[in-house]
Structures are given as C-alpha cells and as structure tokens.
Amino acid sequence: SDFLDKSVGVFILGGLGSWFGLLGLLLVRLLLFQRVKGIAGLGFGE
C-alpha cells in the first residue's frame, strides 16, 4: 500500500503542476496581450 500511496501522491502533484503550468501560461499570454494592446492603443492614439 505504501507504493500505491506514493504513486497517488506523485499523480496528484503532477496534476497540480500541470494545472499551475497551464494557468501560468494563460496568465503570461493575457499579460503580454494586454501590454501589446496598450502599446498598440497608444500608437494609434486610442
């Protein structure tokens, strides 16, 4: 059962890691998009 507990823990940690990775990527893309939009807006005088 010890092996099972370890594999479940690794599975959960891996899932959390991938979720945080995806959220991080989305946040970075959103921030970059906002910054680009802001620069474009300033450039176009909007």
BELMO-V833827 format. One line per field, one symbol per residue. burial: I if it has 9 or more other C-alpha atoms within 8 Angstrom, else O. A space follows every 50 residues. Layout:
burial->???
//
This chain:
burial->OOOOOOOOOOOOOOOOOOOOOOOOOOOOOOOOOOOOOOOOIOOOOO
//
